[in-house]
Amino acid sequence: MKQAGGLLGFALAPPLAGQPDSLMANSPVLEVVTKMTLRINGQPRTVQAEPRVTLLDALRERLDLTGTKKGCDHGQCGACTVFIDGQRVNSCLTLAVMVQDKEITTIEGLAKGDTLHPMQEAFLKHDGFQCGYCTPGQIMSGVACVKEGHAKTDSQCRKWMSGNLCRCGAYANILAAVREVADKA
C-alpha cells in the first residue's frame, strides 16, 4: 500500500519537477497541417488536417460524414468500420494521410440514390438495430462478410462479425439480416 501511494504521488507530480519554467516555455510546438485529398464514396474530397488525424476523425469532424460512428476509439467495437479498396477496416486505427490514394466507402456510400443496399434493407426488415449506434459498422461488416464468402453458416457469420459489438444485444436480428443477404447472393 505504501508503494502504491508513493507511485501515485510520483505520477501526479508536475512534469520536470525542479526544472526552471523557462525550459517548458521555450519548448517547440509542432503544428503541421497537411492538405489531403481522399476519395470517398467515389468523390474526391479535400481536407486539411495534421498527419496524425485518423480517418474516422477526418470523416466525422472535417468532412461531415457522420454515419461512421466513434465507439471505443481503440479498434475494439467495429462501429467505425469502413471499406478501403473494398477491404473492411476500423477507421479509428487508420491515419487519413495513409489512405489518400485509395477508395474509401462509408455507410453513406452503400445506397444508390434512394435505393438502399440489400444489407440496409435486410437490417430494416429484420430489425437489426435497437439504439442504432453500431448499425453502420454492423452493416458495413455484414456486406464484407457476404462479399468475402464468410456468411454461409450462422457460426461462420458469427465468427467473421465478432469484431462488431452491439451493446443492445440485437445479434439474432443482425445475424438474420446478414444471412438473408448471403442466401440471396
Contacts in CASP RR format, 6 or more apart in sequence:
PFRMAT RR
TARGET T0000
AUTHOR 0000-0000-0000
METHOD contacts of the structure
MODEL  1
MKQAGGLLGFALAPPLAGQPDSLMANSPVLEVVTKMTLRINGQPRTVQAE
PRVTLLDALRERLDLTGTKKGCDHGQCGACTVFIDGQRVNSCLTLAVMVQ
DKEITTIEGLAKGDTLHPMQEAFLKHDGFQCGYCTPGQIMSGVACVKEGH
AKTDSQCRKWMSGNLCRCGAYANILAAVREVADKA
15 24 0 8 1.000
16 23 0 8 1.000
16 24 0 8 1.000
31 50 0 8 1.000
32 50 0 8 1.000
32 51 0 8 1.000
33 48 0 8 1.000
33 49 0 8 1.000
33 50 0 8 1.000
34 48 0 8 1.000
34 49 0 8 1.000
34 50 0 8 1.000
34 51 0 8 1.000
34 97 0 8 1.000
35 46 0 8 1.000
35 47 0 8 1.000
35 48 0 8 1.000
36 46 0 8 1.000
36 47 0 8 1.000
36 48 0 8 1.000
36 49 0 8 1.000
36 58 0 8 1.000
36 96 0 8 1.000
36 97 0 8 1.000
36 100 0 8 1.000
37 44 0 8 1.000
37 45 0 8 1.000
37 46 0 8 1.000
37 47 0 8 1.000
37 100 0 8 1.000
38 44 0 8 1.000
38 45 0 8 1.000
38 46 0 8 1.000
38 47 0 8 1.000
38 55 0 8 1.000
38 58 0 8 1.000
38 63 0 8 1.000
38 96 0 8 1.000
38 99 0 8 1.000
38 100 0 8 1.000
38 104 0 8 1.000
39 45 0 8 1.000
39 101 0 8 1.000
39 102 0 8 1.000
39 103 0 8 1.000
39 104 0 8 1.000
40 59 0 8 1.000
40 63 0 8 1.000
40 65 0 8 1.000
40 104 0 8 1.000
40 105 0 8 1.000
40 106 0 8 1.000
41 104 0 8 1.000
41 105 0 8 1.000
41 106 0 8 1.000
41 108 0 8 1.000
41 109 0 8 1.000
42 103 0 8 1.000
45 63 0 8 1.000
47 58 0 8 1.000
47 62 0 8 1.000
47 63 0 8 1.000
47 96 0 8 1.000
48 62 0 8 1.000
49 57 0 8 1.000
49 58 0 8 1.000
49 62 0 8 1.000
49 96 0 8 1.000
51 95 0 8 1.000
51 97 0 8 1.000
52 95 0 8 1.000
53 62 0 8 1.000
53 95 0 8 1.000
53 96 0 8 1.000
53 97 0 8 1.000
54 91 0 8 1.000
54 92 0 8 1.000
54 93 0 8 1.000
54 94 0 8 1.000
54 95 0 8 1.000
54 96 0 8 1.000
55 82 0 8 1.000
55 91 0 8 1.000
55 92 0 8 1.000
55 94 0 8 1.000
55 95 0 8 1.000
55 96 0 8 1.000
55 99 0 8 1.000
55 104 0 8 1.000
56 68 0 8 1.000
56 70 0 8 1.000
56 73 0 8 1.000
56 80 0 8 1.000
56 91 0 8 1.000
56 92 0 8 1.000
56 94 0 8 1.000
57 70 0 8 1.000
57 96 0 8 1.000
58 96 0 8 1.000
59 65 0 8 1.000
59 66 0 8 1.000
59 68 0 8 1.000
59 82 0 8 1.000
59 91 0 8 1.000
59 106 0 8 1.000
60 66 0 8 1.000
60 67 0 8 1.000
60 68 0 8 1.000
60 70 0 8 1.000
65 106 0 8 1.000
65 108 0 8 1.000
67 106 0 8 1.000
67 107 0 8 1.000
67 108 0 8 1.000
67 136 0 8 1.000
68 79 0 8 1.000
68 80 0 8 1.000
68 81 0 8 1.000
68 82 0 8 1.000
68 91 0 8 1.000
68 106 0 8 1.000
68 107 0 8 1.000
68 136 0 8 1.000
68 137 0 8 1.000
69 79 0 8 1.000
69 80 0 8 1.000
69 133 0 8 1.000
69 134 0 8 1.000
69 136 0 8 1.000
69 137 0 8 1.000
70 79 0 8 1.000
70 80 0 8 1.000
70 92 0 8 1.000
71 77 0 8 1.000
71 78 0 8 1.000
71 79 0 8 1.000
71 80 0 8 1.000
71 92 0 8 1.000
71 133 0 8 1.000
72 78 0 8 1.000
72 79 0 8 1.000
72 92 0 8 1.000
73 92 0 8 1.000
74 92 0 8 1.000
74 93 0 8 1.000
75 90 0 8 1.000
75 92 0 8 1.000
75 93 0 8 1.000
76 163 0 8 1.000
76 165 0 8 1.000
77 134 0 8 1.000
77 163 0 8 1.000
77 164 0 8 1.000
77 165 0 8 1.000
78 90 0 8 1.000
78 134 0 8 1.000
78 137 0 8 1.000
78 141 0 8 1.000
78 163 0 8 1.000
78 164 0 8 1.000
78 165 0 8 1.000
79 133 0 8 1.000
79 134 0 8 1.000
79 136 0 8 1.000
79 137 0 8 1.000
79 164 0 8 1.000
79 165 0 8 1.000
80 90 0 8 1.000
80 91 0 8 1.000
80 92 0 8 1.000
80 137 0 8 1.000
81 88 0 8 1.000
81 89 0 8 1.000
81 90 0 8 1.000
81 91 0 8 1.000
81 136 0 8 1.000
81 137 0 8 1.000
81 138 0 8 1.000
81 140 0 8 1.000
81 141 0 8 1.000
81 144 0 8 1.000
81 164 0 8 1.000
82 88 0 8 1.000
82 89 0 8 1.000
82 91 0 8 1.000
82 104 0 8 1.000
82 105 0 8 1.000
82 106 0 8 1.000
82 107 0 8 1.000
82 140 0 8 1.000
83 89 0 8 1.000
83 103 0 8 1.000
83 104 0 8 1.000
83 105 0 8 1.000
83 140 0 8 1.000
83 143 0 8 1.000
83 144 0 8 1.000
84 94 0 8 1.000
84 99 0 8 1.000
84 102 0 8 1.000
84 103 0 8 1.000
84 104 0 8 1.000
84 105 0 8 1.000
85 102 0 8 1.000
85 103 0 8 1.000
86 103 0 8 1.000
86 105 0 8 1.000
86 144 0 8 1.000
86 147 0 8 1.000
87 144 0 8 1.000
88 140 0 8 1.000
88 141 0 8 1.000
88 144 0 8 1.000
105 140 0 8 1.000
106 136 0 8 1.000
106 140 0 8 1.000
107 136 0 8 1.000
107 137 0 8 1.000
107 139 0 8 1.000
107 140 0 8 1.000
110 116 0 8 1.000
110 117 0 8 1.000
110 119 0 8 1.000
110 120 0 8 1.000
110 139 0 8 1.000
110 140 0 8 1.000
110 143 0 8 1.000
111 117 0 8 1.000
111 120 0 8 1.000
116 124 0 8 1.000
117 139 0 8 1.000
117 143 0 8 1.000
118 181 0 8 1.000
118 184 0 8 1.000
119 139 0 8 1.000
119 142 0 8 1.000
119 143 0 8 1.000
119 146 0 8 1.000
119 177 0 8 1.000
119 178 0 8 1.000
119 181 0 8 1.000
120 139 0 8 1.000
122 176 0 8 1.000
122 177 0 8 1.000
122 178 0 8 1.000
122 180 0 8 1.000
122 181 0 8 1.000
123 129 0 8 1.000
123 135 0 8 1.000
123 138 0 8 1.000
123 139 0 8 1.000
123 174 0 8 1.000
123 177 0 8 1.000
125 177 0 8 1.000
125 180 0 8 1.000
126 173 0 8 1.000
126 174 0 8 1.000
126 176 0 8 1.000
126 177 0 8 1.000
126 180 0 8 1.000
127 170 0 8 1.000
127 173 0 8 1.000
128 135 0 8 1.000
128 138 0 8 1.000
128 170 0 8 1.000
128 173 0 8 1.000
128 174 0 8 1.000
128 176 0 8 1.000
128 177 0 8 1.000
129 135 0 8 1.000
129 138 0 8 1.000
129 168 0 8 1.000
129 170 0 8 1.000
129 173 0 8 1.000
129 174 0 8 1.000
130 166 0 8 1.000
130 168 0 8 1.000
130 169 0 8 1.000
130 170 0 8 1.000
131 167 0 8 1.000
131 168 0 8 1.000
132 168 0 8 1.000
133 167 0 8 1.000
134 164 0 8 1.000
134 165 0 8 1.000
134 166 0 8 1.000
134 167 0 8 1.000
134 168 0 8 1.000
137 164 0 8 1.000
138 161 0 8 1.000
138 164 0 8 1.000
138 166 0 8 1.000
138 174 0 8 1.000
141 160 0 8 1.000
141 161 0 8 1.000
141 163 0 8 1.000
141 164 0 8 1.000
142 151 0 8 1.000
142 161 0 8 1.000
142 178 0 8 1.000
142 181 0 8 1.000
143 181 0 8 1.000
145 151 0 8 1.000
145 157 0 8 1.000
145 160 0 8 1.000
145 161 0 8 1.000
145 178 0 8 1.000
145 182 0 8 1.000
146 178 0 8 1.000
146 181 0 8 1.000
146 182 0 8 1.000
146 185 0 8 1.000
148 160 0 8 1.000
149 182 0 8 1.000
150 156 0 8 1.000
150 157 0 8 1.000
150 159 0 8 1.000
150 160 0 8 1.000
151 157 0 8 1.000
151 160 0 8 1.000
151 178 0 8 1.000
151 179 0 8 1.000
151 181 0 8 1.000
151 182 0 8 1.000
152 182 0 8 1.000
154 175 0 8 1.000
154 179 0 8 1.000
157 175 0 8 1.000
157 178 0 8 1.000
157 179 0 8 1.000
157 182 0 8 1.000
158 171 0 8 1.000
158 175 0 8 1.000
161 174 0 8 1.000
161 175 0 8 1.000
161 178 0 8 1.000
166 174 0 8 1.000
END
